[in-house]
């Protein structure tokens, strides 16, 4: 699975990092999120899927 955060849509709500802290990192400047790695380890897939569904801006996308 691969994950991507759209920087134009992310508003820095930080829900993704709270749900899947190993998969997302937050900018020290504006709090916007980015993926730690595009490739999601198998043990983090469930958390990343939950983060996708929890993002109010729908800024996170995954591909199989």
mmCIF file of the N, C-alpha and C atoms, coordinates in Angstrom:
data_MODEL
# 
_entry.id   MODEL 
# 
loop_
_atom_site.group_PDB 
_atom_site.id 
_atom_site.type_symbol 
_atom_site.label_atom_id 
_atom_site.label_alt_id 
_atom_site.label_comp_id 
_atom_site.label_asym_id 
_atom_site.label_entity_id 
_atom_site.label_seq_id 
_atom_site.pdbx_PDB_ins_code 
_atom_site.Cartn_x 
_atom_site.Cartn_y 
_atom_site.Cartn_z 
_atom_site.occupancy 
_atom_site.B_iso_or_equiv 
_atom_site.pdbx_formal_charge 
_atom_site.auth_seq_id 
_atom_site.auth_comp_id 
_atom_site.auth_asym_id 
_atom_site.auth_atom_id 
_atom_site.pdbx_PDB_model_num 
ATOM 1   N N  . UNK A 1 1  ? 0.841   -1.160 0.000  1.00 0.00 ? 1  UNK A N  1 
ATOM 2   C CA . UNK A 1 1  ? 0.000   0.000  0.000  1.00 0.00 ? 1  UNK A CA 1 
ATOM 3   C C  . UNK A 1 1  ? 0.900   1.241  0.000  1.00 0.00 ? 1  UNK A C  1 
ATOM 4   N N  . UNK A 1 2  ? 0.446   2.262  -0.722 1.00 0.00 ? 2  UNK A N  1 
ATOM 5   C CA . UNK A 1 2  ? 1.146   3.542  -0.758 1.00 0.00 ? 2  UNK A CA 1 
ATOM 6   C C  . UNK A 1 2  ? 0.207   4.621  -0.233 1.00 0.00 ? 2  UNK A C  1 
ATOM 7   N N  . UNK A 1 3  ? 0.772   5.649  0.416  1.00 0.00 ? 3  UNK A N  1 
ATOM 8   C CA . UNK A 1 3  ? -0.030  6.734  0.973  1.00 0.00 ? 3  UNK A CA 1 
ATOM 9   C C  . UNK A 1 3  ? 0.535   8.066  0.492  1.00 0.00 ? 3  UNK A C  1 
ATOM 10  N N  . UNK A 1 4  ? -0.369  9.017  0.307  1.00 0.00 ? 4  UNK A N  1 
ATOM 11  C CA . UNK A 1 4  ? 0.031   10.349 -0.126 1.00 0.00 ? 4  UNK A CA 1 
ATOM 12  C C  . UNK A 1 4  ? -0.851  11.373 0.581  1.00 0.00 ? 4  UNK A C  1 
ATOM 13  N N  . UNK A 1 5  ? -0.253  12.484 0.985  1.00 0.00 ? 5  UNK A N  1 
ATOM 14  C CA . UNK A 1 5  ? -1.001  13.596 1.564  1.00 0.00 ? 5  UNK A CA 1 
ATOM 15  C C  . UNK A 1 5  ? -0.935  14.754 0.575  1.00 0.00 ? 5  UNK A C  1 
ATOM 16  N N  . UNK A 1 6  ? -2.089  15.259 0.173  1.00 0.00 ? 6  UNK A N  1 
ATOM 17  C CA . UNK A 1 6  ? -2.159  16.396 -0.747 1.00 0.00 ? 6  UNK A CA 1 
ATOM 18  C C  . UNK A 1 6  ? -1.872  17.669 0.056  1.00 0.00 ? 6  UNK A C  1 
ATOM 19  N N  . UNK A 1 7  ? -0.733  18.322 -0.193 1.00 0.00 ? 7  UNK A N  1 
ATOM 20  C CA . UNK A 1 7  ? -0.375  19.497 0.597  1.00 0.00 ? 7  UNK A CA 1 
ATOM 21  C C  . UNK A 1 7  ? -1.316  20.683 0.390  1.00 0.00 ? 7  UNK A C  1 
ATOM 22  N N  . UNK A 1 8  ? -2.012  20.707 -0.733 1.00 0.00 ? 8  UNK A N  1 
ATOM 23  C CA . UNK A 1 8  ? -2.956  21.799 -0.989 1.00 0.00 ? 8  UNK A CA 1 
ATOM 24  C C  . UNK A 1 8  ? -4.264  21.624 -0.223 1.00 0.00 ? 8  UNK A C  1 
ATOM 25  N N  . UNK A 1 9  ? -4.592  20.393 0.116  1.00 0.00 ? 9  UNK A N  1 
ATOM 26  C CA . UNK A 1 9  ? -5.841  20.131 0.840  1.00 0.00 ? 9  UNK A CA 1 
ATOM 27  C C  . UNK A 1 9  ? -5.661  20.057 2.350  1.00 0.00 ? 9  UNK A C  1 
ATOM 28  N N  . UNK A 1 10 ? -4.471  19.639 2.792  1.00 0.00 ? 10 UNK A N  1 
ATOM 29  C CA . UNK A 1 10 ? -4.220  19.483 4.225  1.00 0.00 ? 10 UNK A CA 1 
ATOM 30  C C  . UNK A 1 10 ? -4.313  20.834 4.926  1.00 0.00 ? 10 UNK A C  1 
ATOM 31  N N  . UNK A 1 11 ? -5.061  20.865 6.009  1.00 0.00 ? 11 UNK A N  1 
ATOM 32  C CA . UNK A 1 11 ? -5.232  22.091 6.788  1.00 0.00 ? 11 UNK A CA 1 
ATOM 33  C C  . UNK A 1 11 ? -4.614  21.984 8.179  1.00 0.00 ? 11 UNK A C  1 
ATOM 34  N N  . UNK A 1 12 ? -3.900  20.911 8.442  1.00 0.00 ? 12 UNK A N  1 
ATOM 35  C CA . UNK A 1 12 ? -3.187  20.765 9.700  1.00 0.00 ? 12 UNK A CA 1 
ATOM 36  C C  . UNK A 1 12 ? -4.062  20.416 10.892 1.00 0.00 ? 12 UNK A C  1 
ATOM 37  N N  . UNK A 1 13 ? -5.118  19.633 10.667 1.00 0.00 ? 13 UNK A N  1 
ATOM 38  C CA . UNK A 1 13 ? -5.972  19.206 11.778 1.00 0.00 ? 13 UNK A CA 1 
ATOM 39  C C  . UNK A 1 13 ? -5.261  18.217 12.699 1.00 0.00 ? 13 UNK A C  1 
ATOM 40  N N  . UNK A 1 14 ? -4.250  17.556 12.222 1.00 0.00 ? 14 UNK A N  1 
ATOM 41  C CA . UNK A 1 14 ? -3.364  16.605 12.931 1.00 0.00 ? 14 UNK A CA 1 
ATOM 42  C C  . UNK A 1 14 ? -4.007  15.276 13.310 1.00 0.00 ? 14 UNK A C  1 
ATOM 43  N N  . UNK A 1 15 ? -5.216  15.011 12.862 1.00 0.00 ? 15 UNK A N  1 
ATOM 44  C CA . UNK A 1 15 ? -5.872  13.741 13.205 1.00 0.00 ? 15 UNK A CA 1 
ATOM 45  C C  . UNK A 1 15 ? -5.083  12.547 12.700 1.00 0.00 ? 15 UNK A C  1 
ATOM 46  N N  . UNK A 1 16 ? -4.534  12.655 11.509 1.00 0.00 ? 16 UNK A N  1 
ATOM 47  C CA . UNK A 1 16 ? -3.789  11.525 10.942 1.00 0.00 ? 16 UNK A CA 1 
ATOM 48  C C  . UNK A 1 16 ? -2.597  11.155 11.831 1.00 0.00 ? 16 UNK A C  1 
ATOM 49  N N  . UNK A 1 17 ? -1.876  12.159 12.287 1.00 0.00 ? 17 UNK A N  1 
ATOM 50  C CA . UNK A 1 17 ? -0.710  11.895 13.134 1.00 0.00 ? 17 UNK A CA 1 
ATOM 51  C C  . UNK A 1 17 ? -1.109  11.354 14.504 1.00 0.00 ? 17 UNK A C  1 
ATOM 52  N N  . UNK A 1 18 ? -2.283  11.714 14.974 1.00 0.00 ? 18 UNK A N  1 
ATOM 53  C CA . UNK A 1 18 ? -2.752  11.170 16.246 1.00 0.00 ? 18 UNK A CA 1 
ATOM 54  C C  . UNK A 1 18 ? -3.169  9.707  16.082 1.00 0.00 ? 18 UNK A C  1 
ATOM 55  N N  . UNK A 1 19 ? -3.762  9.381  14.937 1.00 0.00 ? 19 UNK A N  1 
ATOM 56  C CA . UNK A 1 19 ? -4.248  8.024  14.675 1.00 0.00 ? 19 UNK A CA 1 
ATOM 57  C C  . UNK A 1 19 ? -3.107  7.088  14.272 1.00 0.00 ? 19 UNK A C  1 
ATOM 58  N N  . UNK A 1 20 ? -2.227  7.574  13.418 1.00 0.00 ? 20 UNK A N  1 
ATOM 59  C CA . UNK A 1 20 ? -1.124  6.743  12.902 1.00 0.00 ? 20 UNK A CA 1 
ATOM 60  C C  . UNK A 1 20 ? 0.196   7.521  13.006 1.00 0.00 ? 20 UNK A C  1 
ATOM 61  N N  . UNK A 1 21 ? 0.718   7.676  14.217 1.00 0.00 ? 21 UNK A N  1 
ATOM 62  C CA . UNK A 1 21 ? 1.904   8.513  14.415 1.00 0.00 ? 21 UNK A CA 1 
ATOM 63  C C  . UNK A 1 21 ? 3.181   8.016  13.733 1.00 0.00 ? 21 UNK A C  1 
ATOM 64  N N  . UNK A 1 22 ? 3.248   6.739  13.433 1.00 0.00 ? 22 UNK A N  1 
ATOM 65  C CA . UNK A 1 22 ? 4.430   6.223  12.746 1.00 0.00 ? 22 UNK A CA 1 
ATOM 66  C C  . UNK A 1 22 ? 4.365   6.465  11.239 1.00 0.00 ? 22 UNK A C  1 
ATOM 67  N N  . UNK A 1 23 ? 3.176   6.760  10.723 1.00 0.00 ? 23 UNK A N  1 
ATOM 68  C CA . UNK A 1 23 ? 3.000   6.921  9.284  1.00 0.00 ? 23 UNK A CA 1 
ATOM 69  C C  . UNK A 1 23 ? 2.982   8.374  8.828  1.00 0.00 ? 23 UNK A C  1 
ATOM 70  N N  . UNK A 1 24 ? 2.676   9.304  9.754  1.00 0.00 ? 24 UNK A N  1 
ATOM 71  C CA . UNK A 1 24 ? 2.560   10.711 9.370  1.00 0.00 ? 24 UNK A CA 1 
ATOM 72  C C  . UNK A 1 24 ? 3.416   11.585 10.269 1.00 0.00 ? 24 UNK A C  1 
ATOM 73  N N  . UNK A 1 25 ? 3.999   12.609 9.673  1.00 0.00 ? 25 UNK A N  1 
ATOM 74  C CA . UNK A 1 25 ? 4.766   13.583 10.437 1.00 0.00 ? 25 UNK A CA 1 
ATOM 75  C C  . UNK A 1 25 ? 4.184   14.961 10.176 1.00 0.00 ? 25 UNK A C  1 
ATOM 76  N N  . UNK A 1 26 ? 4.320   15.841 11.154 1.00 0.00 ? 26 UNK A N  1 
ATOM 77  C CA . UNK A 1 26 ? 3.751   17.183 11.050 1.00 0.00 ? 26 UNK A CA 1 
ATOM 78  C C  . UNK A 1 26 ? 4.861   18.207 10.879 1.00 0.00 ? 26 UNK A C  1 
ATOM 79  N N  . UNK A 1 27 ? 4.587   19.207 10.074 1.00 0.00 ? 27 UNK A N  1 
ATOM 80  C CA . UNK A 1 27 ? 5.530   20.293 9.861  1.00 0.00 ? 27 UNK A CA 1 
ATOM 81  C C  . UNK A 1 27 ? 5.629   21.153 11.113 1.00 0.00 ? 27 UNK A C  1 
ATOM 82  N N  . UNK A 1 28 ? 6.833   21.500 11.498 1.00 0.00 ? 28 UNK A N  1 
ATOM 83  C CA . UNK A 1 28 ? 7.038   22.400 12.633 1.00 0.00 ? 28 UNK A CA 1 
ATOM 84  C C  . UNK A 1 28 ? 6.590   23.823 12.304 1.00 0.00 ? 28 UNK A C  1 
ATOM 85  N N  . UNK A 1 29 ? 6.494   24.128 11.032 1.00 0.00 ? 29 UNK A N  1 
ATOM 86  C CA . UNK A 1 29 ? 6.149   25.486 10.603 1.00 0.00 ? 29 UNK A CA 1 
ATOM 87  C C  . UNK A 1 29 ? 4.645   25.728 10.633 1.00 0.00 ? 29 UNK A C  1 
ATOM 88  N N  . UNK A 1 30 ? 3.878   24.845 9.993  1.00 0.00 ? 30 UNK A N  1 
ATOM 89  C CA . UNK A 1 30 ? 2.439   25.094 9.884  1.00 0.00 ? 30 UNK A CA 1 
ATOM 90  C C  . UNK A 1 30 ? 1.568   23.934 10.358 1.00 0.00 ? 30 UNK A C  1 
ATOM 91  N N  . UNK A 1 31 ? 2.162   22.857 10.834 1.00 0.00 ? 31 UNK A N  1 
ATOM 92  C CA . UNK A 1 31 ? 1.393   21.725 11.335 1.00 0.00 ? 31 UNK A CA 1 
ATOM 93  C C  . UNK A 1 31 ? 0.813   20.824 10.265 1.00 0.00 ? 31 UNK A C  1 
ATOM 94  N N  . UNK A 1 32 ? 1.092   21.121 8.995  1.00 0.00 ? 32 UNK A N  1 
ATOM 95  C CA . UNK A 1 32 ? 0.565   20.283 7.927  1.00 0.00 ? 32 UNK A CA 1 
ATOM 96  C C  . UNK A 1 32 ? 1.259   18.930 7.934  1.00 0.00 ? 32 UNK A C  1 
ATOM 97  N N  . UNK A 1 33 ? 0.560   17.946 7.461  1.00 0.00 ? 33 UNK A N  1 
ATOM 98  C CA . UNK A 1 33 ? 1.020   16.565 7.511  1.00 0.00 ? 33 UNK A CA 1 
ATOM 99  C C  . UNK A 1 33 ? 1.694   16.136 6.216  1.00 0.00 ? 33 UNK A C  1 
ATOM 100 N N  . UNK A 1 34 ? 2.581   15.172 6.353  1.00 0.00 ? 34 UNK A N  1 
ATOM 101 C CA . UNK A 1 34 ? 3.144   14.473 5.203  1.00 0.00 ? 34 UNK A CA 1 
ATOM 102 C C  . UNK A 1 34 ? 3.390   13.037 5.633  1.00 0.00 ? 34 UNK A C  1 
ATOM 103 N N  . UNK A 1 35 ? 3.469   12.168 4.654  1.00 0.00 ? 35 UNK A N  1 
ATOM 104 C CA . UNK A 1 35 ? 3.721   10.760 4.950  1.00 0.00 ? 35 UNK A CA 1 
ATOM 105 C C  . UNK A 1 35 ? 5.196   10.585 5.306  1.00 0.00 ? 35 UNK A C  1 
ATOM 106 N N  . UNK A 1 36 ? 5.469   9.795  6.326  1.00 0.00 ? 36 UNK A N  1 
ATOM 107 C CA . UNK A 1 36 ? 6.854   9.487  6.691  1.00 0.00 ? 36 UNK A CA 1 
ATOM 108 C C  . UNK A 1 36 ? 7.515   8.762  5.524  1.00 0.00 ? 36 UNK A C  1 
ATOM 109 N N  . UNK A 1 37 ? 6.772   7.843  4.926  1.00 0.00 ? 37 UNK A N  1 
ATOM 110 C CA . UNK A 1 37 ? 7.226   7.098  3.757  1.00 0.00 ? 37 UNK A CA 1 
ATOM 111 C C  . UNK A 1 37 ? 6.022   6.834  2.869  1.00 0.00 ? 37 UNK A C  1 
ATOM 112 N N  . UNK A 1 38 ? 6.220   6.892  1.572  1.00 0.00 ? 38 UNK A N  1 
ATOM 113 C CA . UNK A 1 38 ? 5.124   6.593  0.650  1.00 0.00 ? 38 UNK A CA 1 
ATOM 114 C C  . UNK A 1 38 ? 4.660   5.141  0.807  1.00 0.00 ? 38 UNK A C  1 
ATOM 115 N N  . UNK A 1 39 ? 5.602   4.251  1.071  1.00 0.00 ? 39 UNK A N  1 
ATOM 116 C CA . UNK A 1 39 ? 5.290   2.832  1.242  1.00 0.00 ? 39 UNK A CA 1 
ATOM 117 C C  . UNK A 1 39 ? 4.915   2.569  2.699  1.00 0.00 ? 39 UNK A C  1 
ATOM 118 N N  . UNK A 1 40 ? 3.712   2.036  2.896  1.00 0.00 ? 40 UNK A N  1 
ATOM 119 C CA . UNK A 1 40 ? 3.204   1.790  4.250  1.00 0.00 ? 40 UNK A CA 1 
ATOM 120 C C  . UNK A 1 40 ? 3.519   0.354  4.654  1.00 0.00 ? 40 UNK A C  1 
ATOM 121 N N  . UNK A 1 41 ? 4.229   0.163  5.770  1.00 0.00 ? 41 UNK A N  1 
ATOM 122 C CA . UNK A 1 41 ? 4.481   -1.196 6.264  1.00 0.00 ? 41 UNK A CA 1 
ATOM 123 C C  . UNK A 1 41 ? 3.155   -1.890 6.613  1.00 0.00 ? 41 UNK A C  1 
ATOM 124 N N  . UNK A 1 42 ? 3.123   -3.175 6.450  1.00 0.00 ? 42 UNK A N  1 
ATOM 125 C CA . UNK A 1 42 ? 1.892   -3.940 6.670  1.00 0.00 ? 42 UNK A CA 1 
ATOM 126 C C  . UNK A 1 42 ? 1.302   -3.718 8.054  1.00 0.00 ? 42 UNK A C  1 
ATOM 127 N N  . UNK A 1 43 ? 2.155   -3.562 9.068  1.00 0.00 ? 43 UNK A N  1 
ATOM 128 C CA . UNK A 1 43 ? 1.634   -3.399 10.421 1.00 0.00 ? 43 UNK A CA 1 
ATOM 129 C C  . UNK A 1 43 ? 1.044   -2.011 10.685 1.00 0.00 ? 43 UNK A C  1 
ATOM 130 N N  . UNK A 1 44 ? 1.170   -1.086 9.719  1.00 0.00 ? 44 UNK A N  1 
ATOM 131 C CA . UNK A 1 44 ? 0.610   0.254  9.865  1.00 0.00 ? 44 UNK A CA 1 
ATOM 132 C C  . UNK A 1 44 ? -0.586  0.512  8.958  1.00 0.00 ? 44 UNK A C  1 
ATOM 133 N N  . UNK A 1 45 ? -0.941  -0.461 8.132  1.00 0.00 ? 45 UNK A N  1 
ATOM 134 C CA . UNK A 1 45 ? -2.006  -0.262 7.150  1.00 0.00 ? 45 UNK A CA 1 
ATOM 135 C C  . UNK A 1 45 ? -3.349  0.077  7.779  1.00 0.00 ? 45 UNK A C  1 
ATOM 136 N N  . UNK A 1 46 ? -3.720  -0.586 8.839  1.00 0.00 ? 46 UNK A N  1 
ATOM 137 C CA . UNK A 1 46 ? -5.024  -0.334 9.467  1.00 0.00 ? 46 UNK A CA 1 
ATOM 138 C C  . UNK A 1 46 ? -5.106  1.105  9.984  1.00 0.00 ? 46 UNK A C  1 
ATOM 139 N N  . UNK A 1 47 ? -4.043  1.579  10.615 1.00 0.00 ? 47 UNK A N  1 
ATOM 140 C CA . UNK A 1 47 ? -4.030  2.944  11.117 1.00 0.00 ? 47 UNK A CA 1 
ATOM 141 C C  . UNK A 1 47 ? -4.085  3.968  10.001 1.00 0.00 ? 47 UNK A C  1 
ATOM 142 N N  . UNK A 1 48 ? -3.386  3.709  8.911  1.00 0.00 ? 48 UNK A N  1 
ATOM 143 C CA . UNK A 1 48 ? -3.408  4.624  7.768  1.00 0.00 ? 48 UNK A CA 1 
ATOM 144 C C  . UNK A 1 48 ? -4.804  4.662  7.151  1.00 0.00 ? 48 UNK A C  1 
ATOM 145 N N  . UNK A 1 49 ? -5.443  3.510  7.038  1.00 0.00 ? 49 UNK A N  1 
ATOM 146 C CA . UNK A 1 49 ? -6.816  3.489  6.503  1.00 0.00 ? 49 UNK A CA 1 
ATOM 147 C C  . UNK A 1 49 ? -7.759  4.307  7.399  1.00 0.00 ? 49 UNK A C  1 
ATOM 148 N N  . UNK A 1 50 ? -7.611  4.170  8.709  1.00 0.00 ? 50 UNK A N  1 
ATOM 149 C CA . UNK A 1 50 ? -8.442  4.945  9.632  1.00 0.00 ? 50 UNK A CA 1 
ATOM 150 C C  . UNK A 1 50 ? -8.155  6.438  9.478  1.00 0.00 ? 50 UNK A C  1 
ATOM 151 N N  . UNK A 1 51 ? -6.889  6.793  9.301  1.00 0.00 ? 51 UNK A N  1 
ATOM 152 C CA . UNK A 1 51 ? -6.522  8.203  9.108  1.00 0.00 ? 51 UNK A CA 1 
ATOM 153 C C  . UNK A 1 51 ? -7.151  8.768  7.837  1.00 0.00 ? 51 UNK A C  1 
ATOM 154 N N  . UNK A 1 52 ? -7.171  7.975  6.772  1.00 0.00 ? 52 UNK A N  1 
ATOM 155 C CA . UNK A 1 52 ? -7.792  8.415  5.513  1.00 0.00 ? 52 UNK A CA 1 
ATOM 156 C C  . UNK A 1 52 ? -9.258  8.760  5.758  1.00 0.00 ? 52 UNK A C  1 
ATOM 157 N N  . UNK A 1 53 ? -9.966  7.898  6.458  1.00 0.00 ? 53 UNK A N  1 
ATOM 158 C CA . UNK A 1 53 ? -11.395 8.112  6.705  1.00 0.00 ? 53 UNK A CA 1 
ATOM 159 C C  . UNK A 1 53 ? -11.656 9.213  7.721  1.00 0.00 ? 53 UNK A C  1 
ATOM 160 N N  . UNK A 1 54 ? -10.682 9.531  8.556  1.00 0.00 ? 54 UNK A N  1 
ATOM 161 C CA . UNK A 1 54 ? -10.858 10.548 9.590  1.00 0.00 ? 54 UNK A CA 1 
ATOM 162 C C  . UNK A 1 54 ? -10.478 11.953 9.137  1.00 0.00 ? 54 UNK A C  1 
ATOM 163 N N  . UNK A 1 55 ? -9.775  12.073 8.039  1.00 0.00 ? 55 UNK A N  1 
ATOM 164 C CA . UNK A 1 55 ? -9.311  13.380 7.578  1.00 0.00 ? 55 UNK A CA 1 
ATOM 165 C C  . UNK A 1 55 ? -10.497 14.223 7.101  1.00 0.00 ? 55 UNK A C  1 
ATOM 166 N N  . UNK A 1 56 ? -10.759 15.358 7.778  1.00 0.00 ? 56 UNK A N  1 
ATOM 167 C CA . UNK A 1 56 ? -11.912 16.179 7.388  1.00 0.00 ? 56 UNK A CA 1 
ATOM 168 C C  . UNK A 1 56 ? -11.742 16.855 6.033  1.00 0.00 ? 56 UNK A C  1 
ATOM 169 N N  . UNK A 1 57 ? -10.520 16.999 5.569  1.00 0.00 ? 57 UNK A N  1 
ATOM 170 C CA . UNK A 1 57 ? -10.271 17.648 4.282  1.00 0.00 ? 57 UNK A CA 1 
ATOM 171 C C  . UNK A 1 57 ? -10.112 16.653 3.136  1.00 0.00 ? 57 UNK A C  1 
ATOM 172 N N  . UNK A 1 58 ? -10.149 15.360 3.460  1.00 0.00 ? 58 UNK A N  1 
ATOM 173 C CA . UNK A 1 58 ? -9.933  14.294 2.472  1.00 0.00 ? 58 UNK A CA 1 
ATOM 174 C C  . UNK A 1 58 ? -8.619  14.511 1.735  1.00 0.00 ? 58 UNK A C  1 
ATOM 175 N N  . UNK A 1 59 ? -7.574  14.861 2.490  1.00 0.00 ? 59 UNK A N  1 
ATOM 176 C CA . UNK A 1 59 ? -6.278  15.166 1.923  1.00 0.00 ? 59 UNK A CA 1 
ATOM 177 C C  . UNK A 1 59 ? -5.386  13.944 1.764  1.00 0.00 ? 59 UNK A C  1 
ATOM 178 N N  . UNK A 1 60 ? -5.779  12.810 2.339  1.00 0.00 ? 60 UNK A N  1 
ATOM 179 C CA . UNK A 1 60 ? -4.944  11.611 2.317  1.00 0.00 ? 60 UNK A CA 1 
ATOM 180 C C  . UNK A 1 60 ? -5.529  10.603 1.341  1.00 0.00 ? 60 UNK A C  1 
ATOM 181 N N  . UNK A 1 61 ? -4.670  10.064 0.493  1.00 0.00 ? 61 UNK A N  1 
ATOM 182 C CA . UNK A 1 61 ? -5.140  9.028  -0.435 1.00 0.00 ? 61 UNK A CA 1 
ATOM 183 C C  . UNK A 1 61 ? -4.204  7.831  -0.338 1.00 0.00 ? 61 UNK A C  1 
ATOM 184 N N  . UNK A 1 62 ? -4.760  6.665  -0.607 1.00 0.00 ? 62 UNK A N  1 
ATOM 185 C CA . UNK A 1 62 ? -3.970  5.441  -0.612 1.00 0.00 ? 62 UNK A CA 1 
ATOM 186 C C  . UNK A 1 62 ? -4.177  4.713  -1.925 1.00 0.00 ? 62 UNK A C  1 
ATOM 187 N N  . UNK A 1 63 ? -3.187  3.960  -2.312 1.00 0.00 ? 63 UNK A N  1 
ATOM 188 C CA . UNK A 1 63 ? -3.301  3.083  -3.478 1.00 0.00 ? 63 UNK A CA 1 
ATOM 189 C C  . UNK A 1 63 ? -2.730  1.735  -3.095 1.00 0.00 ? 63 UNK A C  1 
ATOM 190 N N  . UNK A 1 64 ? -3.320  0.710  -3.646 1.00 0.00 ? 64 UNK A N  1 
ATOM 191 C CA . UNK A 1 64 ? -2.899  -0.662 -3.314 1.00 0.00 ? 64 UNK A CA 1 
ATOM 192 C C  . UNK A 1 64 ? -1.803  -1.104 -4.249 1.00 0.00 ? 64 UNK A C  1 
# 
